[in-house]
Amino acid sequence: MSIFTHEPMTNHHTPGLLNQVGETLHVWWERYERRRELSQWTERDLHDIGMSRSDIVFETEKPFWRA
């Protein structure tokens, strides 16, 4: 049996890596969207969930990659 084969070289880690990158991008997009929506809530909405405008400012000023 020869150690040389004519099989194409494939990276078996690529599908997992691409899935992981895709999931990360999805999480980042969701954070961005939620924070953008939260920034548009009224004072009454915020009062109903027990948050102040300063809480929202703190949250919405975070970069999308930070939880």
BAFI-3210 file (N, C-alpha, C; in Angstrom, 3 decimals, decimal comma, padded with zeros to 6 digits):
// residues 67
n [1|2|3|4|5|6|7|8|9|10|11|12|13|14|15|16|17|18|19|20|21|22|23|24|25|26|27|28|29|30|31|32|33|34|35|36|37|38|39|40|41|42|43|44|45|46|47|48|49|50|51|52|53|54|55|56|57|58|59|60|61|62|63|64|65|66|67]
n.u [000,838|000,576|001,762|001,111|-001,598|-004,277|-006,306|-008,188|-006,981|-008,605|-010,055|-011,173|-012,079|-013,274|-016,197|-017,180|-015,916|-016,941|-019,644|-019,450|-018,514|-020,686|-022,704|-021,710|-021,780|-024,545|-025,402|-024,195|-025,588|-028,193|-027,870|-027,266|-029,667|-031,572|-030,636|-030,877|-033,639|-034,431|-033,484|-035,406|-037,630|-040,315|-040,528|-042,466|-042,617|-040,072|-040,295|-042,174|-040,661|-038,827|-036,509|-034,250|-033,750|-031,023|-029,983|-030,591|-029,130|-026,544|-026,551|-027,072|-024,869|-022,843|-020,508|-021,461|-020,309|-019,920|-021,304]
n.v [-001,188|002,178|005,299|007,514|009,174|009,912|011,447|014,394|017,115|017,860|020,050|019,147|020,619|022,904|023,026|023,057|025,315|027,321|027,163|027,974|030,601|031,663|031,377|033,098|035,569|035,746|035,971|038,405|040,118|039,841|040,963|043,614|044,358|044,017|045,886|048,236|048,338|048,480|050,990|052,624|052,458|053,704|055,871|054,826|052,137|051,303|051,718|049,759|047,433|047,822|049,345|052,095|055,123|055,649|053,107|051,954|053,531|052,843|050,128|050,251|051,565|049,774|047,864|045,731|043,219|042,740|041,182]
n.w [000,000|-000,857|000,428|-000,839|-002,133|-004,356|-003,548|-003,096|-001,115|001,819|004,156|007,109|009,193|008,382|007,900|010,583|011,588|009,906|010,617|013,272|012,995|011,613|013,570|015,542|014,201|013,906|016,598|017,244|015,493|016,481|019,043|018,346|017,051|019,162|021,040|019,577|019,235|021,924|022,593|021,583|023,131|025,172|028,083|029,757|028,915|029,750|032,497|033,075|032,849|034,755|034,310|033,881|031,942|031,929|032,379|029,950|028,172|028,987|028,237|025,444|024,473|024,455|022,538|019,784|020,002|022,639|025,429]
ca.u [000,000|001,363|001,351|000,688|-002,940|-004,710|-007,493|-007,972|-006,794|-009,772|-009,961|-012,369|-012,464|-013,945|-017,643|-017,375|-015,460|-017,923|-020,844|-019,147|-018,479|-022,070|-023,428|-021,211|-022,355|-025,976|-025,517|-023,867|-026,695|-029,320|-027,570|-027,413|-031,094|-032,248|-030,228|-031,476|-035,065|-034,541|-033,231|-036,600|-038,734|-040,765|-040,291|-043,450|-042,157|-038,921|-040,807|-042,850|-039,679|-037,955|-035,237|-034,240|-033,135|-029,563|-029,698|-030,688|-027,967|-025,397|-026,667|-027,014|-023,546|-021,904|-020,310|-022,293|-019,625|-019,867|-022,584]
ca.v [000,000|003,384|006,411|008,575|008,967|010,937|012,091|015,832|017,496|018,565|020,504|018,647|021,575|024,049|023,149|023,457|026,689|028,178|027,189|028,770|032,002|032,030|031,529|034,308|036,712|035,787|036,505|039,828|040,825|039,856|041,971|044,926|044,612|044,179|047,158|049,317|048,372|048,932|052,435|053,325|052,264|054,892|055,847|053,923|050,779|051,042|051,614|048,457|046,345|048,181|049,898|053,546|055,553|055,503|051,680|051,705|054,177|051,976|048,915|050,519|052,070|048,656|047,343|044,542|041,971|042,597|040,738]
ca.w [000,000|-000,992|001,285|-001,726|-002,659|-005,288|-002,991|-002,878|000,286|002,339|005,532|007,785|010,237|007,771|008,193|011,983|011,730|009,243|011,469|014,458|012,562|011,326|014,836|016,192|013,484|014,236|017,960|017,185|014,833|017,425|020,067|017,717|016,834|020,455|021,647|018,778|019,591|023,306|022,644|021,106|024,062|025,901|029,535|030,357|028,642|030,613|033,864|033,188|033,023|035,875|033,866|033,699|030,689|032,057|032,159|028,515|027,552|029,285|027,424|024,005|024,088|024,369|021,180|019,522|020,345|024,095|026,007]
c.u [000,880|000,855|000,876|-000,691|-003,286|-006,001|-007,208|-007,800|-008,020|-009,520|-011,255|-012,843|-013,277|-015,435|-017,922|-016,995|-016,457|-019,212|-020,629|-019,124|-019,902|-022,881|-023,008|-021,793|-023,838|-026,188|-025,238|-024,992|-027,898|-029,089|-027,767|-028,887|-031,831|-031,904|-030,822|-032,961|-035,260|-034,346|-034,452|-037,800|-039,064|-040,423|-041,251|-043,050|-041,015|-039,360|-041,448|-041,871|-038,648|-036,585|-035,367|-033,599|-031,615|-029,142|-029,658|-029,504|-026,725|-025,406|-026,463|-025,660|-022,495|-021,711|-021,085|-021,619|-019,549|-021,249|-023,004]
c.v [001,246|004,460|007,592|008,257|010,115|011,606|013,580|016,120|018,276|018,942|020,103|019,580|022,731|024,111|023,595|024,902|027,649|028,265|028,079|030,263|032,492|032,256|032,805|035,557|036,865|036,392|038,001|040,634|040,934|040,895|043,370|045,291|044,853|045,506|048,341|049,463|048,924|050,435|053,247|053,181|053,572|054,749|054,873|052,461|050,399|050,880|050,240|047,311|046,665|048,686|051,402|053,868|055,403|054,040|051,370|052,325|053,330|050,744|049,198|051,065|050,968|048,267|046,029|043,245|041,740|042,233|041,635]
c.w [000,000|-000,041|000,452|-002,274|-003,590|-004,814|-002,813|-001,396|000,730|003,785|006,221|008,891|009,674|008,077|009,626|012,212|011,087|010,047|012,683|014,115|012,281|012,588|015,557|015,523|013,775|015,628|017,963|016,564|015,770|018,520|019,528|017,571|018,149|021,096|020,897|019,123|020,994|023,416|022,230|022,045|024,778|027,383|030,227|030,145|029,584|032,067|034,078|033,402|034,098|035,463|033,700|032,353|030,763|031,909|030,666|027,787|027,775|028,386|025,939|023,554|024,028|022,896|021,018|019,940|021,852|024,626|027,148]
res [m|s|i|f|t|h|e|p|m|t|n|h|h|t|p|g|l|l|n|q|v|g|e|t|l|h|v|w|w|e|r|y|e|r|r|r|e|l|s|q|w|t|e|r|d|l|h|d|i|g|m|s|r|s|d|i|v|f|e|t|e|k|p|f|w|r|a]
***
